[in-house]
Amino acid sequence: MRPWKIGAGCITVLIASGCVNQSGARMGLFSASAPVIAIMSNDVLVGQAVGYMDRTGTINVHSAVKPGLRCVGEFRYTGMHSGIAQLRCNNGMAANMDFNALGPLSGYGYGQTSHGPASFTYGLTLEQSRKYLTLPQGKGLAAGAQGPTLVNL
């Protein structure tokens, strides 16, 4: 087989499969998606962030504890590896956060909600996220049947 055919085949496979990290974050041709874990108002929220080539994106998370609680928002990079994110939840809570990228598919952020502090990670596993999430006093983060959950220490 000719070398150019092998190279073309490899490029096709990479484009079709995209780059994927340990958490399941995926780099596509025109966008990237990453799982999100957030701690807001003594709750764990999980979902997805989708980023676009123009350095903007959307966030869609839901409570892992309170059925029906959903938050949606957007983010944008304001620096080489940093940016801002805003979320609005269907219970009236709003969050403004700053974030830092750890790599092309992962990062963490901190900020405030109308109900207190907030933190989140994207593109990280639960184990990796523990290092960056600010948990409520006396609480720990554990893997539950429905996803991450807060537990008493």
N, C-alpha and C positions, 0 to 999 in steps of 0.2 A: 504494500500500500504506500502511496506517495505521502511524504511528510505533510504537505499542505492539506491533504484530505484528513489526516489525523488531527491537525490543528483546527480545521474547520469543524470537525466533529466535536472536539472538546469545547469550543466556543459555543456551539449549539446547545450542548448539555448544560453548560454554565448558565446560559440565558434562560433555558427552559426551567432549570431547577432553582436558580437564584442562589445567593449566598444565605446560609442559615446559621445562626449561632445556637448555643446550648439551650437558650430559653425558648427557641422557636421563632425568634425575630428573623425576618426575611427581607433581603434586598432584592427588589425586582428591577426591571429595566427602567421604569419611570417613577417608582415609588418604593418605600420601605414600610414594613409593618412590624410592630413589636408589642409583646404583651406588657400590660401596665399593672402594677400593684400600687395602690395608694392608701394612705392612712389619713382619714379626715373625720373629725367629730366622733372620735372613739369608734370608728367603723373601718372595715377593710373593704376597699373597692377594687375590682379587677376588670380588665377589659383590654382594649387595643388602642394603640396610637398608630396613625398612618402619616408618614412624612412624604413630601413631594420635592421635586428637584429645585423649586424656588425657595426652599428652606422654610416652608410653612407646613402645617399639618393639622390634623384633627385628632381629638381624643374622645373615646366613648367608653365609659366605665359604669359598672353597676355594683351595688352592695353585695358582698358575700354573706351578709348577715340579715339585713332588712329587705325582705322581698319588695320589689317595686321601686326602690330608690335607684335612680339613674342620674348620671351626670354626663354632659357633653361639653366640648369646648374646642379650643384651638391653641396652637402654639406657633411660635416663629423664632428663628435664630436671630439674635441681635449682635452676636460676636462670632468669632471663629468656632468656638466650642460651647457657647452659652446662649441662653435665650429666655423667653418668658412664655408662660402658659396661663390661660384663664379657663375656668370651668364654671358652669351653672348647673345646678341640680334641680330636680323636679320637686324637692321639698323647700325650695327657696334659698338654699345655701349657695354661696358663690365663693370661688377660690381664685386667688392671684398668686402665682408661684414663679420663681426663677429656677432654671435648670442648667446643668452642666453635662455635656456629653463625655462619656468615658471612651467611646469609640463610635464608629459609624452607625451602629445599631443599638447602642445602650447608653444609659445615663441615669441621673437622679436629680431630684429637685426638692425645694423647700419653699414654704410660703404660709399664707394665712387664709383661713376661711372666715365667713361671718360667724362661725361657731368655735374658732380657735385655730391652733396650728395644723399644718398639713405637710405631708411629705409623700413623695412617690418615686418609683423607679420605672424604667422602661428597658426592655430587652435584657433583663437579668432574671436568673432563676430565683426561687424563693430564698434559697440559701445565700446567694450573692446579695439579694435585696436587704437582708437583715442588717448589714453593715451601714446602710444609708437611710433606712426608715426610722423616723422618730415615733416611738410607740407611747401610748398613754401610760402614766405612772402605774406600776404594778402589773403590767400586761406584757405578754410575750407573743410571738408570731409562730403559729404552727400550721402544718399542712392538714387541712380538713377534707372531708369527703367532697365538699362543694368548692374547694379551693382554699386559699389561705384564710386563717381565722385568728382572732385575738383570743388568748387564753390567759387566765390568772396565773401569776407566778407564785 
